[in-house]
Amino acid sequence: MRDLVQLAVDAARSAGASYADARLVYNKDRDLQVRNGELKNCLQNENLGIGIRVIVNGSWGFDSTSDISKDAISKIATNAVKIAKASSSVKVRDMRLADEPAHVAEWISPCKINPFEISIEEKINYMMKVDQAIRSVKGITFSNVDLVFRLEDKYYASSQGALIRQIRIRSGGGLIAGIFKDGEFQYRSWPTSFRGQWALKGYEILDDLKMPENAVATANEAIELIKAPKAPSGEMDIILESSQLALQIHESIGHPTELDRVLGTEANYAGMSFATIDKLGKFKYGSSCMNIVADARLEHGPSLGCFGYDDEGVQAQRVELIKEGIFTGYLSSRETATELNLARSGGCMRAMGWSRIPLIRMTQISILPGTWDFDSLIADTKDGIYMSINKSWSIDDRRLNFQFGCEAGYLIKSGKITGIVKNPSYAGITPQFWGSMDAVCGQKDWQLWGIPTCGKGQPPQTMEVSHGAAPARFRKVKVGVV
């Protein structure tokens, strides 16, 4: 495999590229789903291919193939050079890449139990037991259990001398318990919505998910919701549960700090950004307790946005995006780093697979832990609502005006949770909303949440990212009903 990526780079250079890199990627996925006591999905996918990216006359070219014969690789290398030459006829300026050492390395993600060595029967039996526990609760009319496992084995080489192999195993899963009654459907998810929690782990993730232990309690909450009153409307203090705060970070901090959006070279799937270059270093993005980093390193945590090297061969690193509320950094690539005269790329270029060109993508974008204990935060909140687990979201194409809906809300009166309400939502404008945050819980309540389906680009690419968050309080927020 190493010989093939080196062959690709050499072929591109021989065809006239001033720079070339190649990624040969093998992917294996297993997707299992049990719904209402029946096996709905039992899918396995495998694919192998190579993508070659080149610079000719200061412009990019890219081509890919699933045929990894030497002749086919040489052909797409030549074709990538032709595409770059054609692109150079309409270029605005020459391409420049920020410096990066030529890393020669192997990086393997942590994995105690290889999920692909566990039989399908064992996985299905586990899921069926969880499903049975959900449906044991009287009144439940809908149950769903997911388990997903992914393997990526990637070889990368560049004409600057980089040669890297990375093996990443990711696993995830979750459950949903729902009830349909009198024309209304309510549900609760565990440990979070949209197919649950994901991490850079193996089959041992089941110990973290604790689905059998929480199936009945989750189902009982769904029963409570169907009977609960609607969420109140008006202006009040809110506390966001950590997975909901993670999605808030994703939409109103992650996407607007992608430097290609800011520079106007990318607008698909999520629009552009209000966080323009003139704001860097001086714009008040939020309150003084807001500290946001992009950290792909394993030291930050083994979640979906963690890796050893990005798809330009840039080593994983920590980039400060917001410090004490002030906007301080972007998610960048080797190309966009030169636009801001940065010494180095932020290591944020990743592609969905061998058939896609890398784009700037979020890594592990996290709010750093604060000092509050969760119980103390509730006790300190006179009147408000604690909102738990995302149900819906909407945000404009510059990442300013937003509305989020949650599965459940818990009313807070005189520092105590007094009851559950259904269909709560909140809305705001990004800087004002983050400016109203006055408390963030500490490390004990902080968790990395994996998001497996972040969309961007055209042709579309779905990327895995992650966000660390602890519950946080926001003052005088507009709330209502989804």
N, C-alpha and C positions, 0 to 999 in steps of 0.2 A: 504493500500500500504506500509506503514511504517513497518507493521508486516511482510510483505512478504520479504522485503530486509533484515530485521533482521533474519528471518527464514533462508534465503540463507546463510548468514554469519555464523550462528550457525551450520548449516548442514555441511558446509565446514570445520569448526573447529573440529566438531565431527568426520569427516572423516580423519582428520590428518593434516590439513593445519596449518602452523604456523602463517599465515596471510591470511585474506580474505577480499574482498570488493565486493559489489553487486550494480548494477544499474538497476532499473526498470524504463523503459522509455515509455511514450505514445507520439506518434507523429501524428500530423494532418497537412496535406498540401493541399492548393488549388492553382492550376496553371491555369491561364487564358491567352489566346492569341488570338488577332484579327489580321488578315492579309488580306490586300487588300479588306477591307469591309466585310469580313466573319469571323465568329467565328471558329477558327482553333482548339483550345484546351479549354476544360472546365473539368479539372481533379481534383478529390479529392482522397486523400489517407489517410488512418488511420492505424496505427499499434501499438501494445503493446507487450512488451517482457522484459525479464530480462537476464542480463549477469553477470556471476560470475567469478572473477579473484582470484587466490590463489597462495601462495608460499608454496612449500613443498621441503624440503632438499635443500633450496637455489635456487629453480628454479620456473618459472612461469607455471601456467596452466590456461586455460580459456575454458568456455563453455557457451552456451546460449540457450534459448528456448522462443517460443511464447506462450507456455502453462504455465500459472502462477498458476496452482494448486499446492498444497503443495507437493504432491508426485513427480510431474515433477521437481519442484525446488530442492528438495532433491536429485533427480537423477542426475541433471546436476552438483550440488555441488560435489557429489561423483566422477563424471566423470572428472571434472576439477582437482581434487586431483590426479586421476590416470594419467592424462596428465602431470601434474607437476612432478610426480614421474618418468615417462618415460623420461621427459626432463632432469631430474637431472643426468641421466646416461651418458649424453654427455656434461654436463656443463663445462665451463672453470673455473668459480669461483662462489662462493656463492653470491646470491642476497642480497643487503643491501639497505635499504630505508632511506632517510634523514628524520629527525624528522619533524613532523607537529602536531600542536594541534588538538585534536579531536573536530572538530567544530560541534555544534548542531545548525542548523539555517534554516531559510526559506528565499529565495531570489526571488523576482518577478521583471521582467524587466518593465521599464516604458511603459505604453500603455494607451492612452487616449480613443481610439475607438477600440473595439475588432473587427477585420476584419471579424471574423466568424459569427458575428451578423448582418453584412451587407448583404443584399440579393444579389444573383448572378445577378439578373436583373439590379440592380443599378450599379454594377461593369461593366457589359457588356455595358450598356448605356453610361457610362463614357468613356470606351475604344472606342466605336463606334464614339463618338463625336471627340475624338482625331484623329482617323483614317480618318474621313471625312475632318478634317482640313488639314491633310497631303496631301490628294489626291485632295484638292481644288487648289493646286499649279500646274499650267500647266506644263506638261512634266514629272511629277512624275509617275513612273510605278510600284513602290513597296512601300508598307507601312506595318509596323508591330508595334503592341502595346502589351506590356506584363504587367501583374500584377501577383505577387506571394505572398502568405501569408503562414507562417509556425508557428505552435505551438508545443512547447516541454514542457512536464511536467515530471520531472525526480526526482526520489528518490534514494538517495545514502546512503549506510551504510558500515562501516568497522569494523573489529574485534578490532580496537583500540578505538572504541567508537564514531566515527563520525556518524551523522545522519542528512542529508541535503535534503531539497526539493528545487528545482529550477523550475520556470516557465518562459519561454522565448518566446516572440512573435516577429517574424521578418517579415518584409514586404519589398517589392521592386517592381520596375517597370521601364520601359523606352520605348522609341520609336525609330524607324528607318525609315528614308525616303530615297528612292533610285530611281535611274534612269538608265535604260538600253538603250543605244543608240549606233548604229554603232559598235556592238560587244564589247562594254565596259560597265562595271557596276560601278557606283560610289554611295556612300551613306554617310549620316551623322546620327549620333546617338545623342540622348538626354536622360538624362544628361551625360551619358557615354555609352560605348559599352557593349556587352555581357550581355544583358537583363537589363541594366540600373543600377540605384543606389539602394542599399539595406541598411536597418538600423534596429536597435533594437527598433522598433516602431510599432504602430498599423495602422489602416486605415488613420490616420492623416498624414501619409507619403505623401499622395497625395498633401498636401499643400506645401511640400518641392519639390516634383518632378516638379510641374508646367508644366505638359505636354501640356494642352490646350493652355497655354500662349506662348509656344515655338515651337509648331508643325509647323506653317507656316514658321518661320524663319529658322528652321532646314531643312525643305524641300527646301527652296530657296538656302541654302548653298549647298545642293546636286546638284542642277541645276548649280550653279557656278562651282562646281568641275568638272562636265562633260566637261565644256568649258575651264577649267584652263590648263595652261601648266604643264608639269611634274616638279617635284621638282629638284633643281640643285644637282649636285654631286661635291664632293670635301671636303675640310676641312673648317669648319666655326663654329662660335658660335651658340649654340642652347639654346632656352628656352623651357622647358617642362611644359605643362599644368598639373594641379595638379593630375588628374586621371591617366595620363600617368606616372607621377613620382611615383604614388602609385604602379603601376605595376612594375616599375623599382625597387622599394624597395622590393616588393614581391619576385622577381626572383633573385636579386643579393645581397640582405641582409637577407631577411626572411629565405629562404631555406638554405643558407650556414651557418646560425647560429643555426640551429637545431642540438642539441648536439648528438642525435643518429646517424645522418649522419656523423658527425665528428669522432665519436668513431667507425664507421664502422658497426653498428648493423642495419642500414637501408640504402638502396640504391634504392629502387623501386620508379619509377615515376619521380624522379628528380635527381638521382645520389647521389654522396657524396658531399664533400666540400673542398675548398681550405683553409678555415679558421680554420686551425689545432690548437691544444692546445698550441703548442709552440709560436703561434702568440699572444695569449691572453695577454693583458696589454701593448703590445709594438708595434704591427703592425699598420702601417699607412694605414687605410682602405680608407681614403678620406681626403678632405681638412678640415681646421679648423672650417669651418661653418657647418660641418656635425655633427649633434647630433641626434642619433636614440635611441628610447626607445621602449620596449615592455610593454604595459600598458593595462591590461584587465579590469581595474576598470571603474566604471560608470563615475567617475570624468573626465576621459580622453575623454569620449563621448559614446553615445548609438549606437554603431555599431555592426557588426556581431561578432567581436572578443571580445566582452564584456560579462562578466558573473560574478557571485558571487564566484563560486568555480569550480575548474577543476574536471576532472573525477577521480582524486585521493583524492579529498576532500581538496585540497590545496587552500587557499583563494587567490582571485585575487590580483595582486600586480603590481608594476612598476619595470621593470628591465632595467637598462641602458645597451645598446648593443654597442654603439659607442659614445664617448665623444670627441668633438673637433677633429674629424677625427681618433682618436685612438680606436682600437678594445678593448672593455672592458667587454663583456658578451655574454652569450649564452641563447638560449631557452632550458630549462631543465625540467626534471622530478625528482621524488623522487629517482629513481634508478640512473640516470646519474649524479645527483648532488653529490652523494657520490664518483663518479669517479674523480671529481675535488675538493673534500673536501669542497664543498660548505655547508654552514650552513643550507640551505633550498632549496627546489625545486623552480624553477621559476614559477610554476603553469601553465604549458603548455601542460599537458596531456589531450587529448580529443578524443572521439570516435564518429564516424558517427552516431551510434545508439546502441541499446542494443545488437545487434548481432556481434559487432566488439570490439576487444580489444583496449584500448586507445593507442595512439601514441603521440609523441611530435608534437604539431601543433602551428603555428603562432597564436598570439592573435591579439592585435591592435598594429602593428609595424609601428611607425610613425617617420617622420623627424620633429623635433621641429621647430616652426616658426622662421624665421629670422627677419630682420629689414627693408627689402625693400618693397616699394609700387609697385604694378604691373606696373602702368603707368610710374613710374620713372625708373623701370628696362628696359622697352622697350626703353625709351628715352636715357638710358645710353648705349644701345647696338648699335654700329655703323653699323655693317652689320651682319645679321644672319637669323635665321628662328625659328619661334615659332611653335612647333608641338603640335597638339591637338588630343586627344582620340585614344586609341590603336586600331590597326587593325590586327597586327600579332606580334609574338615574337618567338625567338629562343635563347637558351642558352645551353652551354655544360654541361656535367654531373658533373663538379666540380664548376660550377657557375662562370666561368671566362670570356669566350668569348661569346658575345651576339650580337644580332641584333633585333631591334624593328622597326615595321612599324606603321605609324599613318594614321588616316583618312584624315587629312588635315594639310597643313603647311601654315604659313603666313610669307611672306618675310619681313624682317626688313632692311630698308635702312636709314642711317643717323638718327637713333633713331625713325623711324616711320614705321608702318605697311603699306606696299605699294601694297600688292596683295596676292591672294591665289594660292597655288600650290597643285597638287594632288600626292598621293602615296609617301610621304616623308618617309625616313627611316634613322636610325642612328645606328652605331655599335661602339663597344669598348671592352676594357678589364676592368673588374670590378674596381680594385683599381685605375688604371689610370683615368678611367672615373670619379669616385667620387672625385678623386684628382683635377680634372679640374673644379669642381663646385666652383664658387666664389660669388654667391648671392642666397639667399632664401627669398621669400616674407614673409610678416608678418601674424599675426593672422587674419586680415581681409580677406585674400585670402586663408587661410588654411581650409581644409575640410577633414573629414573622409569619405573614400570610402569603401563600403562593397563589398567584393569579395565572391560570394557564392559557387564557384566551384574549390577549391584547392584540387588537387589529390595527394594522397600519399598511400603507403602500398600495400601489397598483401596478402589476397584479397584487392581490391582497396577500399579506403575510400575517399569520397568527403566531405570536411570540409569548413565551413564558416569562413572567416578571414576578417580583415579590416586594412586599412592603412591611416594615416593622412598625408597630404602633401599640400604644397603651391607651386606655380610655382617657378622654380629655373633655373639658368643659368649655362651652362657648356661651357668652352672655347675650341676652336679648336678640334671639334669632327668630325669624319668621317661621312659624310651624303651622301645619294643617293636616289634611287628610289626602292620601293618595287617590 
